[in-house]
Amino acid sequence: MNFEQFKKKLNSFLSASKILNNLPDMVLYLNSDGIILEANDSAKNNLGITENITINDLFSEGYSAVRQSAKSGKFVLIESKSKEYFELTASKIDNNYCVCIRDNTKVIRDNIEQEGIEKFNNEKNAFIANLEEEIVSPLNTITGFSQGLVDGIGGEVTQKQSKYLKIIQSNANELSEFMSKFLNFSHVESLAYKPELKTFDIVLEMKNIIKEYDKKYGSEKFNIDFYYDGFENRNVYSDFKAVDMLLKNIIETCFESKNIEIFVSQPNDESFITYGLDEGRKYAQIKIKTSNVVILQNEIKNICNPYANVDKGKKQLLRSLRLGIASILVKRINGFFNISCDNGNLFSIIIPVQKDEDE
């Protein structure tokens, strides 16, 4: 090697050393026995590297992780002796290894904490959902007996007593409705929820829902017009319980509007682009439109999140519980849900109508 070649190699080495020492990542150079031969400043400062120290002195199964990463070409998560977490990437150079180490302790601990929170929330929601009988039965008893007293089953009541009994009954009915939605929300949000997968006629299901509400409330409270002409994919394979429940909760939210229009169709080209739908799959699009605004524009962002509406009043919280249930159930069936506000509200639901290959 002549002097010029030596000078080039020396300059290259010095340049590389300068770059390595300025990297935020820790860089190590190991021999085939796992002994650390060289380390950049970041590694020395953070790992406390001393002479003849091995990577196994720093990390549990460190050398095994180095060989695994060098063989697979992927990073390996390792744990230090001080219980910190790192991302290790290694490359083999002859019989030695160049190792890059990144501290991921905060990210991993945050993930562990988040998993713990999610586990707690699921257990909490399952616990609340399982209390349905204990909560609903006493409320039904209060409602039933107060109505019986109003009707004179326990004997004649005075006008004043009747007034108080009706107040009790009204409040019990309101509480019963709220608790029903609260329990439903907790159930669908928890891991205790079990789908009811089957093939059903989506148009017939919508007709049955409309008929059920018409029978329960009568046409004086609201009017529903239903349009489905030209819709061919009526048979849907999905979670029947989820579809039934989400549609009912959206329609109940729309009861504040006198007139409701429901359209069932195939998504148009604009919907495929807007929602990023898979061109190879078939979908049903359900649009529920109110004649006047029920949800204001500034309410739309958080309306499906009851936790963000606790302090917004009973009426708003009940809406949020209903739409929160609908939103969660749409996600469970791999669908899409959107609310817009323009001359009324438009609730758009898109659901796949075919069975997934992995189901």
Helices and strands as residue ranges (DSSP letters): H 3-22, E 26-30, E 36-39, H 41-47, H 55-58, H 62-72, E 76-79, E 85-93, E 96-103, H 105-129, H 132-150, H 159-189, E 197-201, H 202-217, E 223-227, E 235-239, H 240-253, G 254-256, E 259-265, H 269-275, E 283-290, G 297-302, G 306-308, H 314-332, E 336-341, E 345-352
